Amino acid sequence: MVHVLSSRVLLRPTDPERSRAFYGETLGLAVHREFGTGPDRGTVYFLGGGFLEVAGRSDTPPAPGLQLWLQVADVQAAHRELLARGARVVREPRQEPWGLIEMWVEDPDGVRLCMVEVPEGHPLRYRPGI
């Protein structure tokens, strides 16, 4: 068994400055650490129980299947805030048949981010013995 001590998603954007502006300013993710210098420097953001590292540069956008799932406390509040900050919302918040409330946004390279609210009473909130 692999004993994982920490994890992060590595993202190589086509325009690092634009992506840092999106993740740091539009989404408002807190910075865990920064490294390197110049336009291709790296920034690691807190992402709940993990991290998102935006570093380097790619000639092509990330794979079209790459998606991030971000749980938030209030998806309607996140929706209002992200719209006010100019985020590209590709699907408005709505409750899914499986009970989660989801909204989808895209980063500058088209990476889709699912903002998810887990409502009271949903099985994801069930914690046996507590």
Chimera marker file (.cmm) of the C-alpha trace (Angstrom):
<marker_set name="trace">
<marker id="1" x="0.000" y="0.000" z="0.000" r="1" g="1" b="0" radius="0.5"/>
<marker id="2" x="1.240" y="3.499" z="-0.826" r="1" g="1" b="0" radius="0.5"/>
<marker id="3" x="1.242" y="5.741" z="2.234" r="1" g="1" b="0" radius="0.5"/>
<marker id="4" x="0.332" y="9.177" z="0.845" r="1" g="1" b="0" radius="0.5"/>
<marker id="5" x="1.500" y="12.032" z="3.077" r="1" g="1" b="0" radius="0.5"/>
<marker id="6" x="0.273" y="14.932" z="0.972" r="1" g="1" b="0" radius="0.5"/>
<marker id="7" x="-1.174" y="15.544" z="-2.475" r="1" g="1" b="0" radius="0.5"/>
<marker id="8" x="-1.557" y="18.237" z="-5.060" r="1" g="1" b="0" radius="0.5"/>
<marker id="9" x="-2.871" y="18.723" z="-8.563" r="1" g="1" b="0" radius="0.5"/>
<marker id="10" x="-0.183" y="19.975" z="-10.974" r="1" g="1" b="0" radius="0.5"/>
<marker id="11" x="-1.490" y="22.426" z="-13.553" r="1" g="1" b="0" radius="0.5"/>
<marker id="12" x="0.687" y="23.657" z="-16.435" r="1" g="1" b="0" radius="0.5"/>
<marker id="13" x="-1.285" y="26.550" z="-17.972" r="1" g="1" b="0" radius="0.5"/>
<marker id="14" x="-0.797" y="28.148" z="-21.366" r="1" g="1" b="0" radius="0.5"/>
<marker id="15" x="-0.598" y="31.581" z="-19.695" r="1" g="1" b="0" radius="0.5"/>
<marker id="16" x="0.665" y="31.299" z="-16.101" r="1" g="1" b="0" radius="0.5"/>
<marker id="17" x="-0.048" y="34.936" z="-15.145" r="1" g="1" b="0" radius="0.5"/>
<marker id="18" x="-3.634" y="34.688" z="-16.382" r="1" g="1" b="0" radius="0.5"/>
<marker id="19" x="-4.129" y="31.416" z="-14.507" r="1" g="1" b="0" radius="0.5"/>
<marker id="20" x="-2.608" y="32.809" z="-11.295" r="1" g="1" b="0" radius="0.5"/>
<marker id="21" x="-4.982" y="35.776" z="-11.563" r="1" g="1" b="0" radius="0.5"/>
<marker id="22" x="-7.914" y="33.377" z="-11.957" r="1" g="1" b="0" radius="0.5"/>
<marker id="23" x="-7.027" y="31.041" z="-9.082" r="1" g="1" b="0" radius="0.5"/>
<marker id="24" x="-5.651" y="33.696" z="-6.739" r="1" g="1" b="0" radius="0.5"/>
<marker id="25" x="-7.935" y="36.663" z="-7.452" r="1" g="1" b="0" radius="0.5"/>
<marker id="26" x="-11.092" y="35.433" z="-9.180" r="1" g="1" b="0" radius="0.5"/>
<marker id="27" x="-11.473" y="32.269" z="-7.090" r="1" g="1" b="0" radius="0.5"/>
<marker id="28" x="-9.673" y="33.813" z="-4.135" r="1" g="1" b="0" radius="0.5"/>
<marker id="29" x="-7.684" y="30.703" z="-3.213" r="1" g="1" b="0" radius="0.5"/>
<marker id="30" x="-5.171" y="31.243" z="-0.418" r="1" g="1" b="0" radius="0.5"/>
<marker id="31" x="-1.496" y="30.806" z="-1.315" r="1" g="1" b="0" radius="0.5"/>
<marker id="32" x="0.333" y="27.961" z="0.419" r="1" g="1" b="0" radius="0.5"/>
<marker id="33" x="3.732" y="28.799" z="-1.067" r="1" g="1" b="0" radius="0.5"/>
<marker id="34" x="5.471" y="30.320" z="-4.065" r="1" g="1" b="0" radius="0.5"/>
<marker id="35" x="8.735" y="29.302" z="-5.687" r="1" g="1" b="0" radius="0.5"/>
<marker id="36" x="10.988" y="30.367" z="-8.528" r="1" g="1" b="0" radius="0.5"/>
<marker id="37" x="11.085" y="33.720" z="-10.268" r="1" g="1" b="0" radius="0.5"/>
<marker id="38" x="9.814" y="35.248" z="-13.464" r="1" g="1" b="0" radius="0.5"/>
<marker id="39" x="6.633" y="34.622" z="-15.411" r="1" g="1" b="0" radius="0.5"/>
<marker id="40" x="6.806" y="30.822" z="-15.115" r="1" g="1" b="0" radius="0.5"/>
<marker id="41" x="7.271" y="30.817" z="-11.326" r="1" g="1" b="0" radius="0.5"/>
<marker id="42" x="5.153" y="28.441" z="-9.295" r="1" g="1" b="0" radius="0.5"/>
<marker id="43" x="2.301" y="29.140" z="-6.935" r="1" g="1" b="0" radius="0.5"/>
<marker id="44" x="0.751" y="26.472" z="-4.733" r="1" g="1" b="0" radius="0.5"/>
<marker id="45" x="-2.775" y="27.190" z="-3.507" r="1" g="1" b="0" radius="0.5"/>
<marker id="46" x="-4.670" y="25.608" z="-0.639" r="1" g="1" b="0" radius="0.5"/>
<marker id="47" x="-7.435" y="23.437" z="-2.038" r="1" g="1" b="0" radius="0.5"/>
<marker id="48" x="-9.335" y="22.123" z="0.960" r="1" g="1" b="0" radius="0.5"/>
<marker id="49" x="-7.595" y="18.877" z="1.923" r="1" g="1" b="0" radius="0.5"/>
<marker id="50" x="-5.066" y="19.162" z="-0.908" r="1" g="1" b="0" radius="0.5"/>
<marker id="51" x="-3.199" y="21.679" z="-3.014" r="1" g="1" b="0" radius="0.5"/>
<marker id="52" x="-3.238" y="23.085" z="-6.537" r="1" g="1" b="0" radius="0.5"/>
<marker id="53" x="0.155" y="23.926" z="-8.032" r="1" g="1" b="0" radius="0.5"/>
<marker id="54" x="0.133" y="26.348" z="-10.967" r="1" g="1" b="0" radius="0.5"/>
<marker id="55" x="3.648" y="26.335" z="-12.377" r="1" g="1" b="0" radius="0.5"/>
<marker id="56" x="5.522" y="26.229" z="-15.644" r="1" g="1" b="0" radius="0.5"/>
<marker id="57" x="3.918" y="26.682" z="-19.008" r="1" g="1" b="0" radius="0.5"/>
<marker id="58" x="2.383" y="24.440" z="-21.629" r="1" g="1" b="0" radius="0.5"/>
<marker id="59" x="1.913" y="25.011" z="-25.348" r="1" g="1" b="0" radius="0.5"/>
<marker id="60" x="-1.503" y="23.372" z="-25.165" r="1" g="1" b="0" radius="0.5"/>
<marker id="61" x="-4.330" y="23.544" z="-22.607" r="1" g="1" b="0" radius="0.5"/>
<marker id="62" x="-4.582" y="20.707" z="-20.079" r="1" g="1" b="0" radius="0.5"/>
<marker id="63" x="-6.322" y="17.509" z="-21.137" r="1" g="1" b="0" radius="0.5"/>
<marker id="64" x="-10.020" y="18.139" z="-21.819" r="1" g="1" b="0" radius="0.5"/>
<marker id="65" x="-10.982" y="15.518" z="-19.243" r="1" g="1" b="0" radius="0.5"/>
<marker id="66" x="-9.265" y="17.330" z="-16.370" r="1" g="1" b="0" radius="0.5"/>
<marker id="67" x="-11.845" y="18.628" z="-13.891" r="1" g="1" b="0" radius="0.5"/>
<marker id="68" x="-11.587" y="19.848" z="-10.316" r="1" g="1" b="0" radius="0.5"/>
<marker id="69" x="-14.229" y="19.144" z="-7.658" r="1" g="1" b="0" radius="0.5"/>
<marker id="70" x="-14.345" y="21.863" z="-5.006" r="1" g="1" b="0" radius="0.5"/>
<marker id="71" x="-16.715" y="21.596" z="-2.073" r="1" g="1" b="0" radius="0.5"/>
<marker id="72" x="-18.000" y="24.939" z="-0.795" r="1" g="1" b="0" radius="0.5"/>
<marker id="73" x="-20.287" y="25.781" z="2.115" r="1" g="1" b="0" radius="0.5"/>
<marker id="74" x="-22.773" y="27.815" z="0.031" r="1" g="1" b="0" radius="0.5"/>
<marker id="75" x="-22.811" y="27.398" z="-3.742" r="1" g="1" b="0" radius="0.5"/>
<marker id="76" x="-25.312" y="30.258" z="-4.257" r="1" g="1" b="0" radius="0.5"/>
<marker id="77" x="-22.981" y="32.677" z="-2.432" r="1" g="1" b="0" radius="0.5"/>
<marker id="78" x="-20.028" y="31.329" z="-4.459" r="1" g="1" b="0" radius="0.5"/>
<marker id="79" x="-22.061" y="31.871" z="-7.630" r="1" g="1" b="0" radius="0.5"/>
<marker id="80" x="-22.783" y="35.518" z="-6.802" r="1" g="1" b="0" radius="0.5"/>
<marker id="81" x="-19.177" y="36.184" z="-5.806" r="1" g="1" b="0" radius="0.5"/>
<marker id="82" x="-17.665" y="34.502" z="-8.863" r="1" g="1" b="0" radius="0.5"/>
<marker id="83" x="-20.003" y="36.325" z="-11.244" r="1" g="1" b="0" radius="0.5"/>
<marker id="84" x="-19.052" y="39.634" z="-9.600" r="1" g="1" b="0" radius="0.5"/>
<marker id="85" x="-15.363" y="38.772" z="-10.110" r="1" g="1" b="0" radius="0.5"/>
<marker id="86" x="-15.868" y="37.941" z="-13.784" r="1" g="1" b="0" radius="0.5"/>
<marker id="87" x="-15.593" y="34.154" z="-13.650" r="1" g="1" b="0" radius="0.5"/>
<marker id="88" x="-16.945" y="32.188" z="-16.593" r="1" g="1" b="0" radius="0.5"/>
<marker id="89" x="-19.885" y="30.243" z="-15.152" r="1" g="1" b="0" radius="0.5"/>
<marker id="90" x="-20.744" y="27.496" z="-17.631" r="1" g="1" b="0" radius="0.5"/>
<marker id="91" x="-23.650" y="26.087" z="-15.622" r="1" g="1" b="0" radius="0.5"/>
<marker id="92" x="-25.705" y="27.822" z="-12.973" r="1" g="1" b="0" radius="0.5"/>
<marker id="93" x="-26.153" y="26.161" z="-9.564" r="1" g="1" b="0" radius="0.5"/>
<marker id="94" x="-28.774" y="23.437" z="-9.411" r="1" g="1" b="0" radius="0.5"/>
<marker id="95" x="-29.581" y="20.433" z="-7.299" r="1" g="1" b="0" radius="0.5"/>
<marker id="96" x="-28.655" y="17.202" z="-9.024" r="1" g="1" b="0" radius="0.5"/>
<marker id="97" x="-30.683" y="13.965" z="-8.885" r="1" g="1" b="0" radius="0.5"/>
<marker id="98" x="-28.015" y="12.578" z="-6.522" r="1" g="1" b="0" radius="0.5"/>
<marker id="99" x="-28.735" y="15.420" z="-4.081" r="1" g="1" b="0" radius="0.5"/>
<marker id="100" x="-25.658" y="17.630" z="-4.432" r="1" g="1" b="0" radius="0.5"/>
<marker id="101" x="-25.978" y="21.269" z="-5.465" r="1" g="1" b="0" radius="0.5"/>
<marker id="102" x="-23.479" y="21.879" z="-8.264" r="1" g="1" b="0" radius="0.5"/>
<marker id="103" x="-22.274" y="24.825" z="-10.318" r="1" g="1" b="0" radius="0.5"/>
<marker id="104" x="-19.618" y="24.640" z="-13.048" r="1" g="1" b="0" radius="0.5"/>
<marker id="105" x="-17.050" y="27.299" z="-13.948" r="1" g="1" b="0" radius="0.5"/>
<marker id="106" x="-14.047" y="27.269" z="-16.291" r="1" g="1" b="0" radius="0.5"/>
<marker id="107" x="-10.537" y="28.537" z="-15.773" r="1" g="1" b="0" radius="0.5"/>
<marker id="108" x="-8.790" y="30.502" z="-18.561" r="1" g="1" b="0" radius="0.5"/>
<marker id="109" x="-7.602" y="27.266" z="-20.260" r="1" g="1" b="0" radius="0.5"/>
<marker id="110" x="-11.044" y="25.656" z="-20.138" r="1" g="1" b="0" radius="0.5"/>
<marker id="111" x="-10.383" y="23.437" z="-17.109" r="1" g="1" b="0" radius="0.5"/>
<marker id="112" x="-13.802" y="22.822" z="-15.598" r="1" g="1" b="0" radius="0.5"/>
<marker id="113" x="-14.321" y="23.316" z="-11.877" r="1" g="1" b="0" radius="0.5"/>
<marker id="114" x="-17.359" y="21.845" z="-10.185" r="1" g="1" b="0" radius="0.5"/>
<marker id="115" x="-18.366" y="23.888" z="-7.135" r="1" g="1" b="0" radius="0.5"/>
<marker id="116" x="-20.358" y="21.564" z="-4.897" r="1" g="1" b="0" radius="0.5"/>
<marker id="117" x="-22.526" y="22.151" z="-1.848" r="1" g="1" b="0" radius="0.5"/>
<marker id="118" x="-23.435" y="19.094" z="0.210" r="1" g="1" b="0" radius="0.5"/>
<marker id="119" x="-26.865" y="19.878" z="1.681" r="1" g="1" b="0" radius="0.5"/>
<marker id="120" x="-27.993" y="18.855" z="5.164" r="1" g="1" b="0" radius="0.5"/>
<marker id="121" x="-29.179" y="15.262" z="5.241" r="1" g="1" b="0" radius="0.5"/>
<marker id="122" x="-27.111" y="14.179" z="2.218" r="1" g="1" b="0" radius="0.5"/>
<marker id="123" x="-25.334" y="10.794" z="2.647" r="1" g="1" b="0" radius="0.5"/>
<marker id="124" x="-21.927" y="12.489" z="2.240" r="1" g="1" b="0" radius="0.5"/>
<marker id="125" x="-22.609" y="14.153" z="5.592" r="1" g="1" b="0" radius="0.5"/>
<marker id="126" x="-23.370" y="10.830" z="7.284" r="1" g="1" b="0" radius="0.5"/>
<marker id="127" x="-20.686" y="9.896" z="9.770" r="1" g="1" b="0" radius="0.5"/>
<marker id="128" x="-21.456" y="6.646" z="11.575" r="1" g="1" b="0" radius="0.5"/>
<marker id="129" x="-20.820" y="6.685" z="15.301" r="1" g="1" b="0" radius="0.5"/>
<marker id="130" x="-20.735" y="10.467" z="15.598" r="1" g="1" b="0" radius="0.5"/>
<link id1="1" id2="2" r="1" g="1" b="0" radius="0.2"/>
<link id1="2" id2="3" r="1" g="1" b="0" radius="0.2"/>
<link id1="3" id2="4" r="1" g="1" b="0" radius="0.2"/>
<link id1="4" id2="5" r="1" g="1" b="0" radius="0.2"/>
<link id1="5" id2="6" r="1" g="1" b="0" radius="0.2"/>
<link id1="6" id2="7" r="1" g="1" b="0" radius="0.2"/>
<link id1="7" id2="8" r="1" g="1" b="0" radius="0.2"/>
<link id1="8" id2="9" r="1" g="1" b="0" radius="0.2"/>
<link id1="9" id2="10" r="1" g="1" b="0" radius="0.2"/>
<link id1="10" id2="11" r="1" g="1" b="0" radius="0.2"/>
<link id1="11" id2="12" r="1" g="1" b="0" radius="0.2"/>
<link id1="12" id2="13" r="1" g="1" b="0" radius="0.2"/>
<link id1="13" id2="14" r="1" g="1" b="0" radius="0.2"/>
<link id1="14" id2="15" r="1" g="1" b="0" radius="0.2"/>
<link id1="15" id2="16" r="1" g="1" b="0" radius="0.2"/>
<link id1="16" id2="17" r="1" g="1" b="0" radius="0.2"/>
<link id1="17" id2="18" r="1" g="1" b="0" radius="0.2"/>
<link id1="18" id2="19" r="1" g="1" b="0" radius="0.2"/>
<link id1="19" id2="20" r="1" g="1" b="0" radius="0.2"/>
<link id1="20" id2="21" r="1" g="1" b="0" radius="0.2"/>
<link id1="21" id2="22" r="1" g="1" b="0" radius="0.2"/>
<link id1="22" id2="23" r="1" g="1" b="0" radius="0.2"/>
<link id1="23" id2="24" r="1" g="1" b="0" radius="0.2"/>
<link id1="24" id2="25" r="1" g="1" b="0" radius="0.2"/>
<link id1="25" id2="26" r="1" g="1" b="0" radius="0.2"/>
<link id1="26" id2="27" r="1" g="1" b="0" radius="0.2"/>
<link id1="27" id2="28" r="1" g="1" b="0" radius="0.2"/>
<link id1="28" id2="29" r="1" g="1" b="0" radius="0.2"/>
<link id1="29" id2="30" r="1" g="1" b="0" radius="0.2"/>
<link id1="30" id2="31" r="1" g="1" b="0" radius="0.2"/>
<link id1="31" id2="32" r="1" g="1" b="0" radius="0.2"/>
<link id1="32" id2="33" r="1" g="1" b="0" radius="0.2"/>
<link id1="33" id2="34" r="1" g="1" b="0" radius="0.2"/>
<link id1="34" id2="35" r="1" g="1" b="0" radius="0.2"/>
<link id1="35" id2="36" r="1" g="1" b="0" radius="0.2"/>
<link id1="36" id2="37" r="1" g="1" b="0" radius="0.2"/>
<link id1="37" id2="38" r="1" g="1" b="0" radius="0.2"/>
<link id1="38" id2="39" r="1" g="1" b="0" radius="0.2"/>
<link id1="39" id2="40" r="1" g="1" b="0" radius="0.2"/>
<link id1="40" id2="41" r="1" g="1" b="0" radius="0.2"/>
<link id1="41" id2="42" r="1" g="1" b="0" radius="0.2"/>
<link id1="42" id2="43" r="1" g="1" b="0" radius="0.2"/>
<link id1="43" id2="44" r="1" g="1" b="0" radius="0.2"/>
<link id1="44" id2="45" r="1" g="1" b="0" radius="0.2"/>
<link id1="45" id2="46" r="1" g="1" b="0" radius="0.2"/>
<link id1="46" id2="47" r="1" g="1" b="0" radius="0.2"/>
<link id1="47" id2="48" r="1" g="1" b="0" radius="0.2"/>
<link id1="48" id2="49" r="1" g="1" b="0" radius="0.2"/>
<link id1="49" id2="50" r="1" g="1" b="0" radius="0.2"/>
<link id1="50" id2="51" r="1" g="1" b="0" radius="0.2"/>
<link id1="51" id2="52" r="1" g="1" b="0" radius="0.2"/>
<link id1="52" id2="53" r="1" g="1" b="0" radius="0.2"/>
<link id1="53" id2="54" r="1" g="1" b="0" radius="0.2"/>
<link id1="54" id2="55" r="1" g="1" b="0" radius="0.2"/>
<link id1="55" id2="56" r="1" g="1" b="0" radius="0.2"/>
<link id1="56" id2="57" r="1" g="1" b="0" radius="0.2"/>
<link id1="57" id2="58" r="1" g="1" b="0" radius="0.2"/>
<link id1="58" id2="59" r="1" g="1" b="0" radius="0.2"/>
<link id1="59" id2="60" r="1" g="1" b="0" radius="0.2"/>
<link id1="60" id2="61" r="1" g="1" b="0" radius="0.2"/>
<link id1="61" id2="62" r="1" g="1" b="0" radius="0.2"/>
<link id1="62" id2="63" r="1" g="1" b="0" radius="0.2"/>
<link id1="63" id2="64" r="1" g="1" b="0" radius="0.2"/>
<link id1="64" id2="65" r="1" g="1" b="0" radius="0.2"/>
<link id1="65" id2="66" r="1" g="1" b="0" radius="0.2"/>
<link id1="66" id2="67" r="1" g="1" b="0" radius="0.2"/>
<link id1="67" id2="68" r="1" g="1" b="0" radius="0.2"/>
<link id1="68" id2="69" r="1" g="1" b="0" radius="0.2"/>
<link id1="69" id2="70" r="1" g="1" b="0" radius="0.2"/>
<link id1="70" id2="71" r="1" g="1" b="0" radius="0.2"/>
<link id1="71" id2="72" r="1" g="1" b="0" radius="0.2"/>
<link id1="72" id2="73" r="1" g="1" b="0" radius="0.2"/>
<link id1="73" id2="74" r="1" g="1" b="0" radius="0.2"/>
<link id1="74" id2="75" r="1" g="1" b="0" radius="0.2"/>
<link id1="75" id2="76" r="1" g="1" b="0" radius="0.2"/>
<link id1="76" id2="77" r="1" g="1" b="0" radius="0.2"/>
<link id1="77" id2="78" r="1" g="1" b="0" radius="0.2"/>
<link id1="78" id2="79" r="1" g="1" b="0" radius="0.2"/>
<link id1="79" id2="80" r="1" g="1" b="0" radius="0.2"/>
<link id1="80" id2="81" r="1" g="1" b="0" radius="0.2"/>
<link id1="81" id2="82" r="1" g="1" b="0" radius="0.2"/>
<link id1="82" id2="83" r="1" g="1" b="0" radius="0.2"/>
<link id1="83" id2="84" r="1" g="1" b="0" radius="0.2"/>
<link id1="84" id2="85" r="1" g="1" b="0" radius="0.2"/>
<link id1="85" id2="86" r="1" g="1" b="0" radius="0.2"/>
<link id1="86" id2="87" r="1" g="1" b="0" radius="0.2"/>
<link id1="87" id2="88" r="1" g="1" b="0" radius="0.2"/>
<link id1="88" id2="89" r="1" g="1" b="0" radius="0.2"/>
<link id1="89" id2="90" r="1" g="1" b="0" radius="0.2"/>
<link id1="90" id2="91" r="1" g="1" b="0" radius="0.2"/>
<link id1="91" id2="92" r="1" g="1" b="0" radius="0.2"/>
<link id1="92" id2="93" r="1" g="1" b="0" radius="0.2"/>
<link id1="93" id2="94" r="1" g="1" b="0" radius="0.2"/>
<link id1="94" id2="95" r="1" g="1" b="0" radius="0.2"/>
<link id1="95" id2="96" r="1" g="1" b="0" radius="0.2"/>
<link id1="96" id2="97" r="1" g="1" b="0" radius="0.2"/>
<link id1="97" id2="98" r="1" g="1" b="0" radius="0.2"/>
<link id1="98" id2="99" r="1" g="1" b="0" radius="0.2"/>
<link id1="99" id2="100" r="1" g="1" b="0" radius="0.2"/>
<link id1="100" id2="101" r="1" g="1" b="0" radius="0.2"/>
<link id1="101" id2="102" r="1" g="1" b="0" radius="0.2"/>
<link id1="102" id2="103" r="1" g="1" b="0" radius="0.2"/>
<link id1="103" id2="104" r="1" g="1" b="0" radius="0.2"/>
<link id1="104" id2="105" r="1" g="1" b="0" radius="0.2"/>
<link id1="105" id2="106" r="1" g="1" b="0" radius="0.2"/>
<link id1="106" id2="107" r="1" g="1" b="0" radius="0.2"/>
<link id1="107" id2="108" r="1" g="1" b="0" radius="0.2"/>
<link id1="108" id2="109" r="1" g="1" b="0" radius="0.2"/>
<link id1="109" id2="110" r="1" g="1" b="0" radius="0.2"/>
<link id1="110" id2="111" r="1" g="1" b="0" radius="0.2"/>
<link id1="111" id2="112" r="1" g="1" b="0" radius="0.2"/>
<link id1="112" id2="113" r="1" g="1" b="0" radius="0.2"/>
<link id1="113" id2="114" r="1" g="1" b="0" radius="0.2"/>
<link id1="114" id2="115" r="1" g="1" b="0" radius="0.2"/>
<link id1="115" id2="116" r="1" g="1" b="0" radius="0.2"/>
<link id1="116" id2="117" r="1" g="1" b="0" radius="0.2"/>
<link id1="117" id2="118" r="1" g="1" b="0" radius="0.2"/>
<link id1="118" id2="119" r="1" g="1" b="0" radius="0.2"/>
<link id1="119" id2="120" r="1" g="1" b="0" radius="0.2"/>
<link id1="120" id2="121" r="1" g="1" b="0" radius="0.2"/>
<link id1="121" id2="122" r="1" g="1" b="0" radius="0.2"/>
<link id1="122" id2="123" r="1" g="1" b="0" radius="0.2"/>
<link id1="123" id2="124" r="1" g="1" b="0" radius="0.2"/>
<link id1="124" id2="125" r="1" g="1" b="0" radius="0.2"/>
<link id1="125" id2="126" r="1" g="1" b="0" radius="0.2"/>
<link id1="126" id2="127" r="1" g="1" b="0" radius="0.2"/>
<link id1="127" id2="128" r="1" g="1" b="0" radius="0.2"/>
<link id1="128" id2="129" r="1" g="1" b="0" radius="0.2"/>
<link id1="129" id2="130" r="1" g="1" b="0" radius="0.2"/>
</marker_set>
